[in-house]
């Protein structure tokens, strides 16, 4: 079994910062890619940031320069700075895990609300 657990969401004022963390645990050979997605009410799910096993990163245009994704083995963080109201969403951690065949896993999600 593989578990994906997120933490770190909450309420923050515009311009503030939050840090999300996600840990993948269980029977794992390796993890190819780890991502953060978000889903706001009425919107499609959006890919926010990606980091590969070789630490290559990619960001959505809407968060580039404000968010930073980092990874340490099976743990991935998302540092969110200069938060805006439009960042309000449920944030989901996603990982492609080799067990040994690649399998995709999602976390349960953590709510981020940016409001004054």
LOVONU-754462 format. One line per field, with one value per residue: residue number from 1; residue in three letters; x, y, z of N, C-alpha, C in turn. Coordinates in nm, 4 decimals, m for minus. Layout:
N
n	c(NUM	...);
res	c(ALA	...);
n.east	c(X	...);
n.north	c(Y	...);
n.up	c(Z	...);
ca.east	c(X	...);
ca.north	c(Y	...);
ca.up	c(Z	...);
c.east	c(X	...);
c.north	c(Y	...);
c.up	c(Z	...);
***
This chain:
116
n	c(1	2	3	4	5	6	7	8	9	10	11	12	13	14	15	16	17	18	19	20	21	22	23	24	25	26	27	28	29	30	31	32	33	34	35	36	37	38	39	40	41	42	43	44	45	46	47	48	49	50	51	52	53	54	55	56	57	58	59	60	61	62	63	64	65	66	67	68	69	70	71	72	73	74	75	76	77	78	79	80	81	82	83	84	85	86	87	88	89	90	91	92	93	94	95	96	97	98	99	100	101	102	103	104	105	106	107	108	109	110	111	112	113	114	115	116);
res	c(UNK	UNK	UNK	UNK	UNK	UNK	UNK	UNK	UNK	UNK	UNK	UNK	UNK	UNK	UNK	UNK	UNK	UNK	UNK	UNK	UNK	UNK	UNK	UNK	UNK	UNK	UNK	UNK	UNK	UNK	UNK	UNK	UNK	UNK	UNK	UNK	UNK	UNK	UNK	UNK	UNK	UNK	UNK	UNK	UNK	UNK	UNK	UNK	UNK	UNK	UNK	UNK	UNK	UNK	UNK	UNK	UNK	UNK	UNK	UNK	UNK	UNK	UNK	UNK	UNK	UNK	UNK	UNK	UNK	UNK	UNK	UNK	UNK	UNK	UNK	UNK	UNK	UNK	UNK	UNK	UNK	UNK	UNK	UNK	UNK	UNK	UNK	UNK	UNK	UNK	UNK	UNK	UNK	UNK	UNK	UNK	UNK	UNK	UNK	UNK	UNK	UNK	UNK	UNK	UNK	UNK	UNK	UNK	UNK	UNK	UNK	UNK	UNK	UNK	UNK	UNK);
n.east	c(0.0822	0.0349	0.0607	m0.0413	0.0098	m0.0925	m0.0144	m0.0391	m0.2080	m0.4410	m0.5705	m0.4891	m0.3813	m0.3976	m0.0883	0.0573	0.2315	0.2419	0.3265	0.3115	0.3205	0.3993	0.4003	0.4999	0.4417	0.5051	0.5201	0.7607	0.9508	1.0737	1.0191	0.8909	0.7856	0.6651	0.3911	0.1983	m0.1392	m0.4307	m0.7690	m1.0233	m1.3485	m1.5833	m1.3917	m1.1641	m0.9467	m0.6134	m0.2772	m0.0207	0.2552	0.5516	0.7905	1.0677	1.2387	1.4997	1.5078	1.4164	1.2089	0.8789	0.6363	0.3030	0.1947	0.0572	0.1587	0.4291	0.7354	0.6289	0.5634	0.7411	0.8589	0.9894	1.1906	1.2618	1.3655	1.1009	0.9373	0.7649	0.7535	0.5665	0.6290	0.4591	0.4428	0.3588	0.0755	m0.2385	m0.5877	m0.6933	m0.5524	m0.6845	m0.8002	m0.8458	m0.5650	m0.3816	m0.1651	0.0317	0.1704	0.3875	0.4543	0.6920	0.6441	0.6953	0.6032	0.5001	0.2703	0.0023	m0.0707	m0.2876	m0.3192	m0.5405	m0.6021	m0.5651	m0.6966	m0.6524	m0.6979	m0.7174	m0.7649	m0.8768);
n.north	c(m0.1195	0.2308	0.5496	0.8871	1.1887	1.5109	1.8310	2.1503	2.3457	2.6265	2.9399	3.2530	3.5909	3.8087	3.8467	3.7143	3.4137	3.0579	2.7189	2.4131	2.0642	1.7302	1.3862	1.0762	0.7437	0.3946	0.0835	0.1304	0.1570	0.3603	0.7104	0.8743	1.1337	1.4188	1.6190	1.9203	1.9906	2.1968	2.2772	2.4904	2.6082	2.5732	2.5808	2.4149	2.1428	2.2288	2.2091	2.2916	2.2858	2.0970	1.8439	1.6520	1.3324	1.3990	1.6530	1.8497	2.1235	2.2627	2.5147	2.6472	2.9272	3.1120	3.1004	3.1204	3.2444	3.3090	3.0779	2.7924	2.4742	2.1937	1.9065	1.6163	1.3150	1.1170	1.3211	1.6183	1.9671	2.2740	2.5949	2.8846	3.2090	3.5599	3.5415	3.5311	3.6131	3.4565	3.2244	3.0661	2.7497	2.3892	2.2031	1.9475	1.6739	1.4800	1.1814	0.9818	0.6614	0.4021	0.0622	m0.2360	m0.1322	0.1729	0.3721	0.5903	0.8162	0.9959	1.2545	1.3417	1.6055	1.9518	2.2416	2.5697	2.8980	3.2260	3.5273	3.8478);
n.up	c(0.0000	m0.0619	0.0745	0.0590	0.1996	0.2775	0.4210	0.5909	0.4871	0.5101	0.6375	0.5033	0.4739	0.1860	0.0133	0.2000	0.3182	0.2759	0.3498	0.1983	0.2592	0.1580	0.2000	0.0776	0.1481	0.2229	0.0385	m0.1763	m0.4695	m0.6155	m0.6900	m0.9599	m1.0508	m0.8780	m0.7950	m0.7521	m0.7586	m0.7996	m0.7129	m0.7589	m0.6614	m0.9200	m1.1115	m1.3412	m1.2570	m1.1858	m1.2867	m1.0795	m1.0013	m1.0775	m1.0024	m1.0878	m1.0477	m1.0824	m0.9949	m1.1679	m1.2402	m1.2955	m1.3574	m1.3311	m1.5212	m1.3733	m1.1162	m1.1246	m1.0093	m0.7666	m0.6276	m0.5032	m0.5663	m0.3994	m0.3228	m0.1289	m0.1420	m0.0731	m0.0006	m0.0690	m0.1002	m0.1147	m0.1381	m0.0898	m0.1752	m0.1497	m0.1674	m0.3395	m0.3738	m0.5722	m0.5487	m0.3796	m0.3086	m0.3131	m0.2547	m0.4030	m0.3656	m0.5848	m0.7070	m0.9040	m0.8641	m0.8451	m0.8265	m0.8666	m1.1109	m1.2710	m1.0951	m1.0323	m0.7676	m0.5470	m0.3030	m0.0261	m0.0261	0.0674	0.2138	0.1003	0.1772	0.0787	0.2025	0.3164);
ca.east	c(0.0000	0.1027	m0.0177	0.0017	m0.0477	m0.0594	m0.0353	0.0086	m0.3049	m0.4999	m0.6190	m0.3826	m0.4169	m0.3254	0.0494	0.1218	0.2959	0.2091	0.4094	0.2451	0.4100	0.3367	0.4887	0.4551	0.4961	0.4581	0.6116	0.7981	1.0850	1.1198	0.9130	0.9327	0.7499	0.5728	0.3255	0.0881	m0.2528	m0.5304	m0.9050	m1.1074	m1.4901	m1.6222	m1.2788	m1.1028	m0.8256	m0.4994	m0.1436	0.0464	0.4011	0.6004	0.9332	1.1034	1.3348	1.6279	1.4850	1.3718	1.0817	0.7973	0.5312	0.1987	0.2275	m0.0103	0.2294	0.5738	0.7939	0.5708	0.5641	0.8604	0.8435	1.1158	1.1705	1.3657	1.3245	0.9574	0.8664	0.7638	0.6986	0.5303	0.6371	0.3723	0.4640	0.2776	m0.0502	m0.3471	m0.7189	m0.7170	m0.4839	m0.7748	m0.8343	m0.7966	m0.4382	m0.3630	m0.0345	0.0231	0.3009	0.3990	0.5368	0.7331	0.6174	0.7895	0.5458	0.4561	0.1308	m0.0233	m0.1421	m0.3313	m0.3520	m0.6793	m0.6186	m0.5605	m0.7597	m0.5814	m0.7896	m0.6493	m0.8707	m0.8518);
ca.north	c(0.0000	0.3605	0.6593	1.0226	1.2734	1.6526	1.9132	2.2865	2.4423	2.7141	3.0715	3.3515	3.7170	3.8357	3.8883	3.6270	3.2912	2.9286	2.6101	2.2832	1.9478	1.6042	1.2709	0.9496	0.6351	0.2616	m0.0008	0.2139	0.1372	0.4963	0.8034	0.9472	1.2749	1.4629	1.7406	1.9831	2.0381	2.2658	2.2814	2.5922	2.5890	2.6237	2.5766	2.2865	2.1137	2.2964	2.1664	2.4081	2.2711	1.9601	1.8214	1.5164	1.2653	1.4688	1.7875	1.9465	2.1806	2.3363	2.5858	2.7159	3.0684	3.1908	3.0947	3.1314	3.3573	3.3205	2.9452	2.7122	2.3332	2.1303	1.7642	1.5429	1.1747	1.0958	1.4365	1.7335	2.0879	2.3850	2.7232	2.9776	3.3456	3.6641	3.4759	3.6122	3.5524	3.3542	3.1016	2.9887	2.6223	2.2693	2.1645	1.8035	1.6170	1.3715	1.1189	0.8611	0.5753	0.2755	m0.0394	m0.1652	m0.0630	0.3077	0.3867	0.7274	0.8287	1.1300	1.2795	1.3775	1.7483	2.0437	2.3673	2.6968	3.0106	3.3550	3.6262	3.9459);
ca.up	c(0.0000	m0.0673	0.1307	0.0237	0.3043	0.2678	0.5392	0.5797	0.4370	0.6102	0.5984	0.5007	0.4101	0.0610	0.0340	0.2974	0.2720	0.3346	0.2989	0.1960	0.2563	0.1187	0.2178	0.0201	0.2289	0.1881	m0.0372	m0.2908	m0.5246	m0.6423	m0.7295	m1.0793	m1.0488	m0.7744	m0.8427	m0.6802	m0.8355	m0.7185	m0.7678	m0.6980	m0.6977	m1.0504	m1.2045	m1.3696	m1.1802	m1.2476	m1.2460	m1.0227	m1.0067	m1.0955	m0.9808	m1.1255	m0.9606	m1.0982	m0.9406	m1.2668	m1.1968	m1.3913	m1.2861	m1.4042	m1.5399	m1.2704	m0.9881	m1.1479	m0.9385	m0.6320	m0.5652	m0.5237	m0.5320	m0.3638	m0.2969	m0.0586	m0.1511	m0.0896	0.0542	m0.1579	m0.0401	m0.2016	m0.0693	m0.1606	m0.1294	m0.2138	m0.2006	m0.3924	m0.3506	m0.6745	m0.5104	m0.2946	m0.3717	m0.2471	m0.3164	m0.4001	m0.3980	m0.6817	m0.7255	m0.9851	m0.7801	m0.9052	m0.7229	m0.9531	m1.2269	m1.2332	m1.0547	m0.9873	m0.6407	m0.5074	m0.1644	0.0003	m0.0482	0.1811	0.1754	0.1138	0.1601	0.0855	0.2215	0.4212);
c.east	c(0.0863	0.0085	0.0455	m0.0678	0.0020	m0.0832	0.0052	m0.0900	m0.3581	m0.5474	m0.5038	m0.4333	m0.3426	m0.1870	0.1265	0.1797	0.2408	0.3024	0.3303	0.3500	0.3312	0.4397	0.4236	0.5219	0.4376	0.5640	0.6424	0.9374	1.1490	0.9988	0.9629	0.9087	0.6523	0.5197	0.2318	m0.0148	m0.3400	m0.6622	m0.9820	m1.2513	m1.5211	m1.5127	m1.2360	m0.9823	m0.7051	m0.3680	m0.0650	0.1976	0.4376	0.7482	0.9640	1.2024	1.4729	1.6167	1.4565	1.2329	1.0105	0.6804	0.4243	0.2348	0.1713	0.0650	0.3797	0.6270	0.7394	0.5770	0.6945	0.8341	0.9820	1.0871	1.2912	1.3187	1.1735	0.8743	0.8780	0.6954	0.6615	0.5313	0.5605	0.3892	0.3747	0.1434	m0.1556	m0.4788	m0.7459	m0.6380	m0.5703	m0.8223	m0.8018	m0.6734	m0.4157	m0.2200	m0.0550	0.1627	0.2888	0.5033	0.5687	0.7238	0.6343	0.7287	0.4948	0.3058	0.1131	m0.1072	m0.1731	m0.3462	m0.4969	m0.7056	m0.6116	m0.6099	m0.6659	m0.6805	m0.7112	m0.7561	m0.8315	m0.9695);
c.north	c(0.1256	0.4645	0.7917	1.1171	1.4165	1.7206	2.0558	2.3872	2.5304	2.8440	3.1712	3.4769	3.7312	3.8931	3.8011	3.5023	3.1697	2.8252	2.4805	2.1734	1.8240	1.4929	1.1467	0.8369	0.5024	0.1853	0.0686	0.1771	0.2726	0.5804	0.8838	1.0973	1.3003	1.5993	1.7949	2.0289	2.1194	2.2696	2.3844	2.5684	2.6513	2.6211	2.4330	2.2669	2.1665	2.2374	2.2893	2.3980	2.1236	1.9542	1.6756	1.4576	1.3294	1.6162	1.8925	1.9946	2.2515	2.3959	2.6357	2.8637	3.1543	3.1938	3.1152	3.2591	3.3763	3.1884	2.8738	2.5702	2.2764	1.9872	1.7052	1.3982	1.1670	1.2090	1.5529	1.8492	2.1885	2.5105	2.8250	3.1152	3.4421	3.6067	3.5763	3.5392	3.4406	3.2256	3.0138	2.8647	2.5086	2.2229	2.0152	1.7669	1.4950	1.3143	0.9981	0.7728	0.4466	0.1675	m0.1860	m0.0986	0.0740	0.3129	0.5271	0.7276	0.9748	1.1360	1.3212	1.5256	1.8287	2.1800	2.4845	2.8079	3.1397	3.4634	3.7229	3.9515);
c.up	c(0.0000	m0.0110	0.0889	0.1203	0.2896	0.4022	0.5063	0.5244	0.5480	0.5493	0.6077	0.4313	0.2775	0.0890	0.1304	0.2329	0.3461	0.2738	0.3107	0.1916	0.2201	0.1349	0.1588	0.0987	0.1835	0.1117	m0.1700	m0.3369	m0.5531	m0.6815	m0.8486	m1.0621	m0.9358	m0.8154	m0.7362	m0.7826	m0.7419	m0.7917	m0.6876	m0.7415	m0.8324	m1.1544	m1.2316	m1.2776	m1.2576	m1.1959	m1.2025	m1.0409	m1.0127	m1.0625	m1.0094	m1.0256	m0.9718	m1.0621	m1.0481	m1.2291	m1.3115	m1.3154	m1.3825	m1.4119	m1.4273	m1.1376	m1.0033	m1.0827	m0.7991	m0.5559	m0.5976	m0.4776	m0.5020	m0.3201	m0.2236	m0.0506	m0.1720	m0.0301	m0.0438	m0.0875	m0.1486	m0.1160	m0.1513	m0.0988	m0.2054	m0.2594	m0.2447	m0.3688	m0.4520	m0.6502	m0.4201	m0.3686	m0.2762	m0.3252	m0.2946	m0.4384	m0.4873	m0.7003	m0.8177	m0.9185	m0.8542	m0.7997	m0.7625	m1.0757	m1.1836	m1.2057	m0.9985	m0.8602	m0.6130	m0.3556	m0.1514	m0.0228	0.0800	0.1338	0.2009	0.0820	0.1790	0.0888	0.3313	0.5176);
***
